[in-house]
Amino acid sequence: MIRWGEQQRARDPGCFCRLIVKDVMQPVWIVSDTRRKSDVEWFQTHFAPTVQTVRVFASEETRKQRGWTYTPGVDDAESECGLDEGIHWDWTVANNGGPEGLEQQLRPLTEFIQGRLSQ
């Protein structure tokens, strides 16, 4: 599946992004699990200046506590680390603790979204 997706993106970097937005009009969209710079750049190009980028991350220690182990050839692939550098994030969220800390970090983002919905 990954190989097929890479072949599609090599021919047309925006192919999957266009599928997401086809015939859909919403005041706010949340596109989760974007994994490549080309995807972020596509949305920024086609929906600027309304695009807001959000980076959710966890420390390696937290990830290991949750059962993650590094797998060469998977965890160093573009689909896993392609957005680790070179992207300006409008919002960053550290997912290292419990729900209280996460909720506190998400509050400004949810308020921003609610403000967009009321426009």
DAHU-V922916 format. One record per residue. BURIAL is # if it has 16 or more other ideal C-beta (glycine too) atoms within 10 Angstrom, else .. D_CENTER is the distance of its C-alpha to the mean C-alpha in whole Angstrom. Layout:
((BURIAL;D_CENTER) (BURIAL;D_CENTER))
//
This chain:
((.;20) (.;17) (.;20) (.;21) (.;17) (.;18) (.;21) (.;20) (#;17) (.;20) (.;22) (.;20) (.;16) (#;15) (.;17) (#;14) (#;12) (.;16) (.;17) (.;14) (#;16) (.;19) (.;22) (.;19) (.;20) (.;18) (.;18) (.;15) (.;12) (.;9) (.;7) (.;5) (.;5) (#;4) (.;6) (#;9) (.;10) (#;12) (#;9) (#;8) (.;12) (#;13) (#;11) (.;13) (.;16) (.;16) (.;15) (.;16) (.;17) (.;15) (.;12) (#;10) (#;7) (.;6) (.;6) (.;8) (.;10) (#;14) (.;17) (.;18) (.;21) (.;19) (#;18) (.;21) (.;22) (.;20) (.;22) (.;19) (.;21) (.;20) (.;21) (.;22) (.;21) (.;18) (.;16) (.;17) (.;16) (.;13) (.;11) (.;11) (.;11) (#;11) (#;8) (.;11) (.;13) (.;14) (.;11) (.;12) (.;10) (.;11) (.;11) (.;11) (#;11) (.;14) (.;14) (.;17) (.;20) (.;21) (.;20) (.;22) (.;20) (.;17) (.;18) (.;20) (#;16) (#;15) (.;18) (.;17) (.;14) (.;16) (.;19) (.;17) (.;16) (.;19) (.;21) (.;19) (.;21) (.;24) (.;24))
//
